[in-house]
């Protein structure tokens, strides 16, 4: 499963500012949010897989990365 951070595609992305991106996976569905607004929802492909972050359009800075498993 992949979610691309593309400035021209994400409606709520603030260019040259910090942005809050949330990936929420529940069951077999994943929801992607940018600054609190849902950008996309899709089915997940596997019960478990590695988590990776990459930028295809240039350098990015990350801070306060949190991973939490629901009870």
C-alpha positions in Angstrom: 0.0 0.0 0.0 1.4 3.4 -1.0 0.3 7.0 -0.4 2.2 9.6 -2.4 2.8 13.1 -1.0 2.4 15.1 -4.2 1.9 18.9 -3.7 -0.3 19.3 -6.8 -2.6 16.4 -5.8 -3.1 16.9 -2.1 -5.8 19.6 -1.7 -4.9 20.5 1.9 -1.1 20.4 1.7 0.5 23.7 2.8 3.6 24.3 0.7 6.8 25.2 2.6 5.1 24.7 6.0 4.7 21.8 8.5 1.8 19.5 7.6 0.0 16.9 9.6 -0.4 13.5 7.8 -2.4 10.7 9.3 -2.6 7.1 8.1 -5.3 5.2 10.0 -5.6 1.5 9.3 -8.6 -0.4 10.7 -9.3 -3.9 9.6 -8.8 -4.0 5.8 -9.3 -0.3 5.2 -6.8 2.6 5.3 -7.6 6.3 5.5 -5.2 9.0 4.6 -5.6 12.5 6.0 -3.7 15.7 5.3 -4.1 18.5 7.9 -7.3 16.8 9.2 -9.1 16.4 5.9 -9.6 12.9 4.3 -7.6 12.7 1.0 -8.2 9.0 0.2 -9.6 5.8 1.6 -8.5 2.4 0.2 -8.5 -1.3 1.0 -5.3 -2.7 2.4 -3.5 -5.5 0.6 -2.0 -7.6 3.4 -2.6 -8.3 7.1 1.0 -7.2 7.9 3.7 -5.4 6.0 6.6 -3.0 6.5 6.0 0.7 7.0 8.1 3.1 4.9 8.2 6.8 4.1 9.8 8.3 1.0 9.5 11.5 -1.0 9.6 11.3 -4.8 9.6 15.0 -5.4 12.5 16.2 -3.2 13.7 16.3 0.4 11.3 16.2 3.3 11.7 16.7 7.0 9.9 14.5 9.5 9.2 15.1 13.2 7.0 13.6 15.9 6.4 10.3 14.2 4.1 8.1 16.2 2.9 4.6 15.6 0.1 3.3 17.8 -1.8 0.0 17.8 -5.5 0.2 18.6 -6.6 -1.8 21.6 
